[in-house]
Amino acid sequence: MFETIQHCDFTCHHKATPQRRLQEICVEEWARILGTSEAHVTVKGQFYMGLHLLRMVPFRLKVSEEQALYALANGVRWISRALAAA
């Protein structure tokens, strides 16, 4: 999952990606439910996914450092994407 480069620099490798159509359906339905645009739903989803992952860090750290780093790195990545798109 992680490839350590130097002490605290690392690269995260993703193996699974959601099916594009399933993601589109979820975004379309939540846009309809919330009465907002699909772009807005996407940004909200990215932001809240990031928050969820960051909240998981202490719990994942009890399991392993690798899981904690995964949650931290991906939490930052999702929030960064949301902020860039906002």
N, C-alpha and C positions, 0 to 999 in steps of 0.2 A: 503494500500500500504506500509506504514512504520509502524514498531513497535519500539517505542522508548524504549531504554534500560536504559540509563543514560544520561542525558543532551544532549550530542552531539554524542553519540554512537547509531547507529540505524541499523536495518536490513531491507533490501529491499525485498519485496515479489513480484514475477512475476507470473501473472496468465495466460498470453497468450504466446504461442511460435509459431513461424512460422512453417508451414509444411516443413518437411525436404526436400522433393522433389522440392518444389518451391524454396527454398534456393539454392539447388544444381544447378537448371536450371539457376538461376540468376548468380551464380558464374561462371558456365561453359560459359555462353554467354559473360560475361564481360571479362573473360580470352581470349576468341576468339577475341573480339573487340580490347582489349588492346595489344594482342600478347604477353601475359605473362602467367605464371603458375597460376593455381587455388589457390595455397597457397599464392602467392603474392597478388592476388585480395582480398582474405579473410583478409589479414593483412591490406591492404589499406582501405578496407571497415570498419574494426573495428576502425582504427585510425580516419578516417573522420567522422564516426558516433559519436565517442567520442568528437571530436572538435565541431560538430554540437550541441550536447547536452550541452557542456560547454558554447557555445555562447548563448544558450537559457536561462541560469540561470537568468540574470537580468529581462528578459521579463516574465518568469514564476514566479519570486518573486513578481511581481505586481499582480499576480492572487492569489497565496497563497505560504506560506512557504513550504508546503508539495510538491508542484509541483517543486519549486526551488531545494529542497533537492533531489527529484527524478532525475532531470536533472543533478545535480552535481554528485551524487553517480554513476549514470549510465555512465556519461561521463568519469569519472575516471576509472570505470570498463572496458569500451571498449578500452580506450587508454592503460591501463595496459595489457590487453589481447594482443593487437597489439604489444606492446613492448616485451612481453614474447615470442611471436611467431617469432619475427624478428631475 
